[in-house]
Amino acid sequence: EVLSVDHEKRIISGIVVNSQTIGNHKGVNLPGCNIDLANPTQKDIEDIAFGVKNGVDFVAPSFINTAQDVRNIRQAIIDGAVKHCKEEGIKGDEGARFVEDAKRIKIISKIESADGLTNFDEILEESDGIMVARGDLGVEIPIEKVCMAQKTMIVKCNAVGKPVITATEMLDSMIVNPRATVAENNDVANAVFDGSDCVMLSGETASGSFPREAVEAMAA
């Protein structure tokens, strides 16, 4: 619960309202607020340039809220390729080929906010694919609306023939348990029945105790 905001010192003071643990490097969600932040951020631009340099096939930018965000990411990919050519002294036809190859990097837009849902049709048109990122989406919009948002996005992606990934908390209990719940197994199956092209693990393999078992459970 927020107690005070000091704009001059850029400090927010609050009080803990439950006994749960907060880990390091956690983000902050502000549902219903229009946050005027650059997308991509400078860190994103650096990460994209690193990916371009090392030949990635896809980038999946977070919190895509508008079609312009996607266009900005695409420009960052091109800028990253040009930067690499300059740094490495790659010129002429070889440099041109490298930049053209970078343009083929696919953008999978992660939809994680109410704005992303509102502008979904335009975002889909600019994107190469969509990720239904349910974790943050379930904080940004009422949790009971996530299910229909997921189904709507999947239907729209299927209609235009673009890939859609359903992600986040699919086998969440397997972060600490070797076996998924029946409800989690049903969630994965229903995402497939809805028309998902991919289903994705996150914390289960990134920091979980049973990453191999989680992959085997999802594949089953």
Secondary structure, DSSP 4 states (H G I P E B T S, - for coil): -EEEEETTTTEEEE---SS----SS-----TT------SS-HHHHHHHHHHHHTT-SEE--S---SHHHHHHHHHHHHHHHHHHHHHHT--HHHHHHHHHHHTT-EEEEEE-SHHHHHTHHHHHHH-SEEEEEHHHHHHHS-GGGHHHHHHHHHHHHHHHT--EEEESSTTGGGGT-SS--HHHHHHHHHHHHHT-SEEE-SHHHHT-S-HHHHHHHHH-
